[in-house]
């Protein structure tokens, strides 16, 4: 659609190219013509060159934001979670495994029992992995001859947990089974028509090939936006440092099935990160890597040249970050996103806007200025799925939230200091703070609000997706307006004695 008034507002170049750094609050997008419903807006986007997600939301790899519960919830809602690395490498890899096992198409490597195992083995698997639908084969190995299947109902009320599996399993003769090759849809039809919880898939010699689960089939129906890999498992990422000992952590994460790793550094333009990217790409060429953080085109060029598949953009703009204050280094976030994205897009590399996001409007602004996705930390802090326990202060339900550059994080986890290149210093200088945030409830209600709000924002801007919006920003079709401090005050709630700000009403 042609711009009716060429002189109305500013282009992105005029707004952000004047030499002064801007934040998201410093400007607005001007509205355009609407000829579609908000529900028609699509938010599918590239996380990296090789990974696509249905929602542009990435949970930050902070130890008070993303562990396995958050990663599952993010993936179910179309985004992805990056599990923090401020923990032992084995624990981080175990959390990746938990996310990958939460939902399957075909379970290609099911946990398998031997008929000579006891019910105690079933108890251990259920406790550590959270499921109990276990095929029984000769020798207790994948690919062995199928002998039976054990489920919860077979063992729940047994007092003697030393009973052999052969004495409690449902035998092969009573099982519904399909023979490979079979499509996932074909297996699901048999699963539902037979009204069983698990459907073993065998070869022509009756050896176990894989397993299909009714629960996983239901999950695919309940969460149509879910971010999935080629095996129909949830996408999950993990943060990692760039030192030699992180190569072992990387190997464990790859073995666990991680889809993408984020090299975690407040200043990513370093020899450490460039060398690690080259090592990663040479050792695991199929693994996607997010590099950063960066705020300039020169920084971006070095990491893209090294092989980065996406970039995190932001330095010192997070709500719990004091890098700009302490180090006198960084860049206002709106300017950083726009400038880096101009170069990165010319190389085909998506960027993640990391920091400064306080509301849905900020997400829309970040995506309009060139980001493909946004990283959320404080916006998700306090949700049920974040690590940590709730506590009360003066009658308000709170949860702890801290920056990875805080003294708390750098001293307690053992890994966070690497992010700020200070892990071996006798004196550690804080680049973050610790605090608390109000309970936000479950992400399963909060994420749909963010999604719907972003759809309505795109509708007001006047285009069906943010790929189009980014192009219209670059060609000058979409116009902007600078906001004075009084304009910012006018755009918020004002003139009331008191009010209650309810962001959304969920019917879920």
Helices and strands as residue ranges (DSSP letters): H 12-16, G 24-26, E 27-29, G 38-40, E 45-46, E 52-53, E 57-59, H 68-76, E 80-83, H 89-102, E 106-107, E 112-113, H 119-129, E 133-137, G 138-140, E 146-151, H 152-155, G 165-167, E 170-171, G 172-174, E 177-179, H 184-194, E 198-202, E 208-213, H 214-222, E 237-240, H 246-256, E 260-263, H 271-283, E 288-294, H 297-306, E 310-313, H 323-327, H 333-346, E 350-354, H 360-368, E 373-376, E 391-393, E 396-402, H 407-412, H 416-419, E 434-438, H 443-461, H 466-474, E 480-482, H 485-490
